[in-house]
Amino acid sequence: MASEHTDNRIPAADVQSDPRWQAVRDRDPQADGTFVYAVRTTGVYCRPSCGARRARPENVVFHDGPREAERAGFRPCRRCRPDEAPSAARDAERVAALCRRIEASAEVPSLETLAAHAGLSVSRMHRIFKAVTGLTPRAYAEAHRGRRLRRGLRERIPVTETLYAAGYGSPGRFYARSGELLGMTPTQFSSGGAEARIRFAVGECSLGSILAAATERGVCAILLGDDPEVLVHDLEERFPRAELIGADPGFEGLVAKVVGLVEEPAMPVELPLDIRGTAFQQRVWEALARIPAGSTSTYAEIARAVGRPGSARAVSRACSANPLAVAIPCHRVVRTDGGLAGYRWGVKRKRALLAREREPRS
């Protein structure tokens, strides 16, 4: 077989100048699935991340995928199995199946049950699940039950019926944790803010449109965007049954303070805040408030600060759920490599806020 692939060799210099060769040299797993490389002297083709001894460049030929390599007469490597899905894709498929299993179960499946379903050891299943989702299987199950609970309450299904449908076997346990799960009591949550009176105003600032809203307790929303109507719609979705009061002349002073925070985000927050979120979200937001102006922290650092190391993705979700732009400075959180990553109100605004904080104050 090997001798069939020794003719018409590509000069080594041409192979080495191909960016795919660098991926092979680095055994880059990110390149898996984008191409395969074949070795004429062995008749075998591999994925870029294969750990086999590296071939000489003059013996290498690249193919778009397994089908093309096999048409050329090469056979798949038994070590890296390039004709199968990459390990990351296989792990993602396994975890997706486990998530479906969790979501379909009335009670949280045991780790042993999930591992057997995936055909893995308990430790490997647990490690892969957390790597893919950012959560442990139990935390994922709790989050799913929380979503079902919130959906049922929004649909005005009776609380007792909702909590049993969401998988809570004990009403006592549920009520003891309702503040952590919902950020408020079930009745308050299901009412959609029915008894709340929320004043709001929409204006313009240097970063575009801005909406400020407040209850009697304090500012409950600071939203940034390009379209004032979208911001109002966002507020309506947050408090679908609240009495929203716009164009209140007495509210102008507070709005001016909110706009001032955007224009000078390094200034201390001296506004009363009505912060509504789950217990975890509130812990994250409290950690964000401790980041000094002009400084940044990473999602992983915040996860450690709130006692949940390894939950960087959950921290990222808590940041994206933050309804109080600038007042809760989620713009000060960056990726481990320093990249700005996502920002609910746009990376351009995030960059502008950080730049303003680093400017010397006169």
N, C-alpha and C positions, 0 to 999 in steps of 0.2 A: 504493500500500500504506500509506504513512504516514498518509494522511487517514483511514483506517479506525479509527485508534486515538486520535483527538483528542477524542472525546466522553467524558462522565462522568469528568472528571479528578478525582483525589483532591487535596484542598487540600495545598499544599506543607508546611504546618505538620504535617499528619497523617503525611506521608511522613518528615519530619525527626524526628518523635518515635518512629518505628519503629526499634528497635535494628538492623534489617537495613540501614538507610540509613547508619549509622555504619560498618558493615562495607564498604559500597560506597565511602564516602568514604576509608576507610583502605586500600582495595584489599587486603583481608585474605584471604590465600590459605587460611587456616584455615576460612573460611566457604564455600569452594568445595565444591559437592556438597550443601550444605544448602538452598540456594535459588538462583534466578536473578532478575535484574531486567530488565524490558523498558522500552523507551523509545517512547512513542506517536508522537513526531514522526519517528522513523526506521523504526519497525516491526521493530526488531532487539532481541533479548534477549541478555544477557551473564552471565557468571559474576561474582561479587563482585570478584575480583581483576583484572578486565579493565583494561588500561592505556589504553583509549580515553578521549577527553576526557569528563569527567564531565557527565552530563545535568542539566538543571534538575529539582529535586525534583518540581515539579508535573507533569512529563511522565513520571514513573517509576511503574511498577506492579510489585509483587513476585509471583512465582509459586513454587510448591513445587519445580518442576523443569522440564526442557526439554519434557516431554510437555504439561504444563499451559500453558506459554507458547505452544507451537505450536498447541494447540487454540484459543487465543485469537487466533490469526492472526499471531503474530510468527515471525520467522525467526532462526536462530542467527547470532551475530556471527562474521565470518570471521577476526577477530583472535584472540579467546580461545577459540573453538570450544567453547561451553558444552554442546553435545550430545555431546561426547566425554568420556572419563574425565579427571579432573584430572591435571595433570602428575605430581603426587606419586604418584597411584595408578598411572599408566602406568610411572613409574620403578620402583615396587615390583614390578609385574608383570614388567618386563624383568629385574630383578635376581633375582626368584624363578626365572625361566626359566634364567638363567645359573647359579644355584646348583644347579639340577637337572642342568644340563649338566656342571658340575664334579664333582658327586657320582657321575654315571654314567660318568665317564671313568677309564680305567685310569691315565693320567698327567695331570698338571696341564695343561689347555689353555693355549696361548699367549694373550697379551693380544689379539693380532690375530685369533685364532680366536674368542675371546669377543666382541670388538667386532663382527665380521662376523655372528655369530649374533644379536646384539641390534640390528643395523642402525644402529650408532653409530660414531663415530670412537673410536679407542683412548683418547684423553684424556678424552672425555666419558663413555665406558663406565666407565673407571677411577674418575672423579670420582663418578658416580652410584652405583656399586657400594659405594664406601667410605661415601658419605653414608647409604645405606640400611642397610648391615650393620655399619658401624663398622670394617670390615676391608678390606684390599686383596684382590683375587681370589686371589693366592698365599697370603696368610695364611688366608683362608677355606678354601682347599684343604688347607693344612697342618692346620687345626683339624679338618676333616672326616676326614682320614686318621688323626689322633690318636684321634677318636671310634671309628672302625672298629677301630683297633688295640686300644684299651682293651676294646671289646666282645668282640673275639675272644679276648683273654687271659682275660677274666672267664669266658668259655664253655669255657675249658681247651683251646682249639685250640692245636696246637703253635706255638711262637714263629715258626719259619721260615715256616710256612704262613700265619700271621696277618700277618706283615709284608709278604709278597708280595701277599696279598689286599687289604691296606690301601693298596697302591700304592707300596711302597718297593722299588725295583729293586735296591738294594745293601744286603745285610746289614751290611756294614762301616759304611756311613753311618748306618744305623739304630742300631746299637749305640753308635756314638759320640755319638748324641743321645738315647739312651734315658732318661737322667736328666732331661733338659730336657722330654722329651715326657711322661714318666710320673711323675717325681718320685722314682723308684726303679728298680731293675733290672727287666727283664721278668719274671724268675722271682719276684721279691718281689711284683710287682704281681699276677701271675696267681694267686699263692698266697692272696691276700686276707688277708694277715697270718697265714698258717697257723702260723708259728713264733713269733708274738708272744703274750705274756701281758699282758693289759691289765686293770688294776684300775680299777674305776669305782664311783661312788656317786651316788645321786640325793638331793637335798635340796630345801629351800625357802629362798628369799630374798625380799627385798622386791619383786623383779620377777617372782615366780612360781616355777616349778620350775626347778631347775638340775641338770645332770649334769656331773660332772668325771671324766675318764678319763686314765690315764697308763700309758705303757710304762716300761721300765727307763731309757729315755733322758730322759723328761720328760713333761709334760702334753701329750696329743695331741688332746684335745677338751674344750671348755667349751661346753655347749649350753644354751640358755634356751628356755622354752616354758610352756605351760599344763598339759600332760598328761605326767606322768613316764613313762608307758608309751610315748608317742610318742618321747620322748628316747632311751629304751633301744633302741627299734626303729631309730632313726637311727644309733646307735652300731653296732648289729649289721649294718646295711647297709654301713657304712664298712669294717668289719673282719669280713666274713662267715665267715672261717675262723680267726680268732684265738680264743685261750682267754680268755674274758671272766670276770673274777673280781669278784663283788660282795660287799658286806658285809664288807670287809676292815677289821678294827679299826685296823690300822696306817696306813690311808689317811685316817683322819679329820682328821689335822693338815693334810694337803695340801688337803683339801676346804675346811677352814676358811679357808685362805689364798685359795682361789678365790672363796669367798663374800665375803671381804673386798674383793677387787678389784671386785666388783659394787657393794658398798655404798659404796666409796670409789674410784671409777675413776680419780681423779687420782693415786692412790698409784703409785709406780714398780713395775713388774713384776719381782719377784724370784724367779720360779719357773723351773725348768728346763723348756724347751719342746721337744717333739718335733714339729717342723713338717714336714708332708708335703704337697707340691704340686709343680706344674710349675715350671720355672725362672721363667717370667713371673709366675706367682702369687706365688712367693717374693719376687721383686723388688718387686711391689706391696705385699705384706705388710710388707716391710722399710721401704718408704716410709711406710706407715701408722704404724709404730712410731716414726717420727721426728716425727710431728705432736705438738706439745706439748699436754699436758692443758689443757682449757679453750679450745683453739683448734680451728678446722676447716680443711679444705682441700677443693677441688673435685675431681671426677673428672678434669677436664681438667688440673688442676695435677699430680695424681699421674701422669697419663699422660706429661706432659712430664718429670717427675722420673725416670721409669724409662726415658726415651729413646724413648718411643712416642707422640709428640704426635699428636693426632687419634684416639687409641684409647680415648677416655673410656668407650665401651660395654664394651670388653674389661676395663677397670679395674673397672667396675661388676660384671661377672661374677666377677672375681677376688674382689671384696669379698663377694659373695653365697656364694662357695665357702669362705670363711674358717671353719674349724671351731673357732676359739679366740676366743669372744666376750670382749670387753673386753681380754684379754691382747694380741690383735692388734686395735687400736682402729678397726675399720671404721666404728664409729658416728660417728667424727670426719670422715667424708667427706660432703659435701653437694652439691647441684646448684649450677650457676653462679649461679642467682638466690637462693641461700641456702636453698631448700626442702630439707626433710629427705629427700625421695624415699623409696625403699624401704629396708628393713632386714630382713635375714633373720629376725630375731627380733621383728619388729614395730616400726613407727614410734613407737608409744607408749613402748616401752622405750628406743629411741634418744633420744627427747626427754628422758626421765628421766636417762639417763646423762650427756648433755651438760649438763643443768641441775645435776647433782651436781658435775661437774667445775668449773663456774663458781662454785660456792659457796665463800666464803672458808673456808680450813681453820683450825680453832681450834688 
